[in-house]
Amino acid sequence: MPKILAFPGSIRRDAWNRKLIQVAVDATRAAGGDVTLIDLADYPLPLYNGDLEDRDGLPDNALRLKALFKDHDALLIASPEYNSSIPPLLKNTLDWVSREWQGESGLMPYQNKVAALMAASPGQFGGMRMLPHLRQILNTLGVLVLPGQFSLPGADKAFDEESGALKSPARLHDLVLELVNTTAALKRA
């Protein structure tokens, strides 16, 4: 069973991407994935600064995140779009996790990982302009990002108010099934 680390790229309490990641986690578990859902608010990090790193080394939360990334086979990320790109919280997290530590390559936590990317927005683009930026960053770090992705425009009307379920989940289910199957196949190879 593939181990999948899931997280939203937002720490806003009522963020659409927090709702989306929860729906995706449930669907991934139903598809056979062993999912660990984390909240980046539980891992506060300073803004990446090489001088700070040289002086103090990696922050404890960066080391905790590196360990989580290394312990999982895949990533499931739902991120908002900020000015047509990824939010600074997510970029900062990816940067800290990519830092070399005690002789270990900074790419180690990303090597042999598969990722599925999602975005939600109340606007008409649904985070679509951010997804290529996140894909490029993860590819550069050595992550195999699935060709399919999930963009949810009109997120303010896309969830059932009572259950929190996505009203039209078929494309999301296809993506998480692809994540589970691809990750499992690569583990067997």
N, C-alpha and C positions, 0 to 999 in steps of 0.2 A: 504494500500500500504506500503510494508516494506521500512524503511529508511536505506539506505546503504551508509557507509562511504568508499570511494575508494581513494587509493593513491599508487603511485609507491614507491619502496624502494630505489630509486635513484633520485638525484637532478641534474644529468647531463642533460644539455639542450636537446641533441639529443639522449638520452638513448633509447634503444629498449623497455625497460619496461615502459617508459613514453608513447610511441606509443601504446604499448599493452594495457595499462590501459585505454587510450582514446577509443580504439575500444571496450573494455569490458564495459566501461561506457555507450556508445551508445547502445550496445546490451542489457545491463541490463535495461536501460530506456525503450527500445522497448518491453522487457519482463514484464514490469509493476513495476519496482523498482523505488523508489524516491532516486536518487543518489546525494550525495555531493562529488565532486572531490576536493581533497586538494593536495597541493604541500608541502612536508616537508621542502622545502627551506623557506617557509613563517613562519616556527616555529623553528628557530634555537635554539639549546639547547647545553649547555656545556656537555662534557663527564661526564656521571654519576659518582658522587663521594659522598660517604656517609658523609664525613666531610663537603663538600659544602652544602649538604642538611641540615645537622644539624645546620650549621651556618646561612644559608640564607632561608631555606625552599625551597619549589618547585618554580622553575622559572615560570614566567608568561606564557610562551609558553607551559610549561608542563600542567599548569592548563587549558589553552585554549584547548589543545588536550584532556585532561581528559573529559572536558565538551562535546566535539564533540563525543568522543567514547561513553559516557553515553547517548547521545541524539540519537544515531543510533542503529538499530536492528542488523546490520550485517556489516562485513568488507569485502572489495574486495581489495586484495593486489597483485601487480605485482612487483616482486623483482628480481634483478640480483643475480648472484652467485659470491661470492668472495672467492677464495680458497676453494671451495666445501662447503661453508656455507653462512649464511646471511651477508649482508653488515653491517658494524658498525653503519651506520646512522639508519638503521631500528632497530637493537638491542637496541641502545641507546634510541630511541623513545619509544619502547615497555617498556623498563626499567623505564624511567621517568613516563610514564602513569600509571605504576603499583605501584607507591609509595603511601603509606598511607598518607592521608591528613585530618587534622582536625577531627580525629577520624573515618574517613571513610576508610574501607578496601581498600587496593590497588587493590584488585581483582574486586571491584565494576564496573569499566569501562568495564570489560571483561565479567561479568556475564550475562548469557542468550543471548550471542552473537553467531552468526553463521558466519563462514568465508569461503571464496573461495580463493584459492591460485593459483597464476600463476607465470611463469618465462619465460623469453626470453633471448636468447643468440645466437650470430652468430655461436657458436660452435656446435658440434654434440650432446651434452647432453641437451642443451636448458635450463640450470638451474636446471635440475632434481636432482642433488646432494644437492642443497640447500633446496629444498622443504621439505624433512623430518625434517630438523633442525627447520625450521619455524613452521611446524606442531607441533613438540614437544613443542616448547616454548608456542605457543598459547594454546595447550591442557593443559599445566601446569597452565596457567593463567585462565583456566575454559572456554575457547572458544570451541564451537562445530565446528570443522573443517570438512567440507564436505569431504567424502572419495575420490570423484573425484577431479582432479586438472588439470591444463593446463600447459604444457611445450612446448615451441616453439624453437626447434633447427633451425639453419639457418635463424635467425631473419633478417639478412642483406638482405635476398632475399624473405622474407615472406610477405612484405607489398607492395601494389601497390604504385608506386612512385608518381603518380598524386593525387590520392584520399586519400592515407594513410590507406586505408582499408586493412584488412587481406585477403590474396588471398584464404585461406582455413579456413573459420571461423566456420565450423560446430561444432567442439569439444568445442570451446570457447562458442558458443551459448548454447550448452547443459549445460555447467557448470554454466553460469549465470542464465539460466532458473531454474536449480536445486537450486541455491542460493535464487532466488526470491520465488520459491514455498515452499522450506523448511522454510524460514524465515516467510513467510505469515502463514503457517500451525502452526508454533510454537506460533505466536502471537495470533492465534485463540484459542489455547489450554488452 
